[in-house]
Amino acid sequence: MTQSSMRLAGLALIAGAGLAATTAQAQDKGTVNLSYVEWSSTVASTNVMRAVLEQAGYEVKMSSLSAAAMWQSVATGDTDAFLAGWLPTTHEDYYAKLKDQLVDTGVNLDGTKLGLVVPAYSEVDSIADLNEHADDFDNKLTGIDPGAGIMRLTDKVVEEYDLDLNLQSGSGATMTAALKSAIANDEDIAVTGWTPHWMFARWDLKYLDDPKNVYGGAEQIHTIVRQGLKEDMPEAYAILDAFEWTAEDMGEVMLMNQEEDSDPYENAKQWVEEHQDMVQEWLPES
């Protein structure tokens, strides 16, 4: 073997050893289990957090659950964290019941809103006026999964406003599909909506006024973790605790996820790679 070949072989051995050490270090850090609901906002934030934790050397598993199961899974320690605690109103029931069994690390996104959303061309501007146009809306409100906090609040809206429209459950995907179809046919539709959501960038929409303030004012999205995570995985806890972004940041990822055949995880990795200045603020100093 020539001297050059020996030198190259040595460098390859060193590089391989370094890679093995890095892999071992990542494996030593353990696995973080994130739970989430199939809402476009939560899919975006959870995949971004997965990419960030993986950058820090953790294995990450994601569990898609209903809203109720998501809260329960962290309270029981079956999963480590979720990034979709809508407080103080949307998830107030879950939080009131489970707050002593979990840890609220604080706000990861400020300035959310939720309510009934209609196309901008609709003649209706207020929830109080829906009964006068019930036929135009096919006597129904199009909702999402039944365990979502916004569905509980919308049930209350139907009661408080004595609406002659029935709330129909489904999923985030079926809701946006129904909205797309109605707009394509210039029809009226009222859906359970929230901000941030990519549909506001896709279509011209408006919230219906809520004079009785059943939906409440602006909310915040909180990061919720299991008890003991700070002690078990202090670095992972610190990353989850530090994570905070804006509706515009989330909107970028949500729009990427709406591209045909796109992969939310690959989109999140791309976004994380392109926003390293922000990501470094979430990572503990080495």
TISEKE-80144 format. One line per 10 residues: their letters; for each residue x, y, z of C-alpha. Coordinates in steps of 0.001 Angstrom, whole numbers. Layout:
% residues N
a) X/Y/Z; ...
//
This chain:
% residues 286
mtqssmrlag) 0/0/0; 1385/3421/-916; 1895/6139/1671; -964/8101/70; -3302/5117/262; -2381/4552/3903; -3099/8187/4713; -6508/8018/2997; -7347/4778/4786; -6434/6391/8086
laliagagla) -8619/9403/7408; -11528/7136/6479; -11062/5186/9723; -11055/8392/11760; -14147/9698/9957; -15935/6389/10483; -15067/6408/14160; -16348/9970/14458; -19615/9056/12767; -20037/6027/15006
attaqaqdkg) -19398/8167/18083; -21947/10736/16903; -24493/7982/16256; -23844/6463/19665; -24226/9873/21274; -27585/10390/19509; -28756/6960/20619; -27611/7669/24187; -29849/10751/24308; -32900/8557/23962
tvnlsyvews) -36249/8902/22250; -38740/11755/22581; -42365/10790/21964; -44489/13626/20574; -48272/13380/20329; -50351/15513/17994; -53724/15882/16264; -54095/15894/12474; -54734/19650/12363; -52667/21488/9762
stvastnvmr) -51209/23816/12402; -50237/20971/14714; -48809/18821/11910; -46570/21774/11012; -45325/22528/14531; -44836/18882/15530; -42787/18015/12465; -40657/21115/12939; -40017/20112/16548; -39153/16600/15393
avleqagyev) -36567/17990/12985; -35104/20269/15681; -34860/17482/18267; -33248/15209/15696; -30727/17956/14936; -29931/17954/18659; -29302/14189/18542; -32570/12652/19721; -34663/9923/18195; -38254/11150/17776
kmsslsaaam) -41514/9245/17501; -44827/10917/16607; -48264/9634/17622; -51402/10901/15869; -54282/11005/18385; -57574/12711/19057; -57406/15935/21081; -58647/14231/24249; -56208/11330/23843; -53344/13759/23154
wqsvatgdtd) -53858/15502/26494; -54379/12199/28313; -51262/10603/26818; -48993/13297/28252; -50810/13313/31594; -50216/9561/31945; -46655/9750/30618; -47402/7576/27582; -46006/10394/25416; -43577/13130/26380
aflagwlptt) -45053/16313/24929; -47373/18042/22514; -47328/21536/21000; -51066/22141/20633; -52462/23354/23943; -54972/26036/22880; -55553/28135/25995; -57265/29655/27847; -60566/28805/26114; -60437/26031/23504
hedyyaklkd) -58837/23368/25697; -59909/24750/29072; -61798/21554/29967; -58809/19308/29310; -56453/21641/31152; -58730/22002/34180; -59020/18232/34499; -55362/17310/33914; -53289/20351/34923; -51968/18660/38081
qlvdtgvnld) -50669/15727/36037; -48646/17627/33421; -46418/20666/32900; -47296/23758/30863; -43950/25124/29619; -45614/28244/28197; -46567/29834/24911; -45109/28678/21589; -47386/30844/19400; -49278/34000/20325
gtklglvvpa) -52358/35615/18804; -54596/32803/17636; -58288/33081/16872; -61165/30723/16276; -64805/30919/15258; -67201/30294/12411; -65692/31104/9023; -67517/31794/5748; -66431/32837/2247; -65946/36603/1989
ysevdsiadl) -68729/36803/-599; -71322/35564/1906; -74041/38075/2814; -73927/36898/6423; -71580/38815/8736; -72680/37644/12179; -73521/34358/13878; -76684/36068/15076; -77888/36305/11450; -77359/32666/10483
nehaddfdnk) -80928/31551/11160; -82245/34034/8586; -80050/32327/5968; -80167/28745/7249; -81374/27386/3898; -78439/29012/2100; -76110/27037/4369; -78037/23798/3865; -79001/24001/7546; -75572/22854/8699
ltgidpgagi) -72225/23936/10109; -69213/21967/8898; -66908/20970/11739; -63806/18901/12410; -63086/15963/14743; -65612/15708/17591; -62998/15819/20368; -61624/19211/19314; -62131/22149/21661; -63568/24265/18856
mrltdkvvee) -66329/21683/18436; -67251/21952/22114; -67401/25727/21779; -69441/25490/18572; -71955/23248/20311; -72246/26058/22846; -72637/28589/20006; -75539/26579/18567; -77168/26615/21990; -76469/30251/22905
ydldlnlqsg) -77673/31612/19553; -80489/29041/19285; -79315/28165/15786; -81403/26108/13398; -78228/24670/11859; -76758/21293/12801; -73069/20960/13608; -71543/18107/11610; -68284/16550/12741; -65573/15253/10446
sgatmtaalk) -61873/16124/10267; -59692/19060/9322; -59255/17532/5871; -62962/16973/5246; -63728/20487/6459; -61303/22133/4020; -62473/19831/1201; -66069/20950/1790; -64931/24583/1881; -63036/24171/-1392
saiandedia) -66049/22597/-3087; -68461/25289/-1873; -66206/28128/-3032; -65710/26482/-6426; -69502/26508/-6823; -69984/29979/-5302; -72087/28491/-2495; -72510/29515/1127; -70796/27393/3768; -69937/27957/7426
vtgwtphwmf) -67012/26006/8878; -65260/25813/12221; -62084/27780/11547; -59026/29014/13333; -55965/31147/12819; -53258/30281/11947; -54508/28084/9107; -53404/27834/5478; -56991/28222/4221; -56843/31972/4858
arwdlkyldd) -53924/32228/2444; -55692/30047/-120; -59156/31658/-151; -60806/34987/667; -62569/34241/3952; -64011/36065/6943; -64921/35272/10534; -68546/35782/11511; -68992/38290/14311; -69638/36673/17677
pknvyggaeq) -71561/39321/19657; -72036/36974/22620; -68290/36248/22642; -68816/32503/23015; -65554/31736/21246; -63650/34173/23439; -60854/36479/22375; -57386/35813/21023; -55715/32703/22406; -52234/31245/22657
ihtivrqglk) -50852/27845/21765; -48899/26249/24623; -46331/23462/24789; -47392/20772/27260; -44988/18128/28586; -45179/15208/30968; -44099/15450/34566; -40513/14304/35021; -39351/15150/31494; -37168/17990/32786
edmpeayail) -35325/15562/35033; -35203/12653/32569; -34221/14623/29452; -33166/18129/30510; -31878/19141/27057; -35021/17958/25262; -37115/19759/27856; -35077/22947/27328; -35681/22795/23560; -39418/22291/24000
dafewtaedm) -39497/25071/26569; -37611/27505/24299; -39632/26771/21151; -41590/29838/20054; -42509/31118/16599; -45069/33304/14845; -48222/32665/12857; -46267/33736/9762; -43582/31121/10470; -46190/28415/10910
gevmlmnqee) -48017/29613/7819; -44901/29062/5696; -44756/25415/6738; -48509/24870/6369; -48455/26207/2809; -45509/23943/1965; -47574/21033/3262; -50409/21843/855; -48251/21254/-2207; -49216/18112/-4113
dsdpyenakq) -47391/14979/-2916; -45475/16964/-312; -44170/15313/2858; -44722/17338/6076; -41605/15851/7649; -39387/16655/4664; -40909/20151/4507; -40165/20659/8192; -36547/19577/7735; -36198/22022/4848
wveehqdmvq) -37735/24844/6893; -35461/24096/9847; -32406/24063/7585; -33388/27440/6102; -34091/29049/9509; -31042/28037/11519; -30754/31479/13157; -34123/30911/14798; -33458/27244/15524; -30210/28063/17326
ewlpes) -32207/30196/19753; -34174/27088/20745; -31110/24869/21180; -29190/24950/24478; -25706/26425/24313; -23127/23699/23953
//
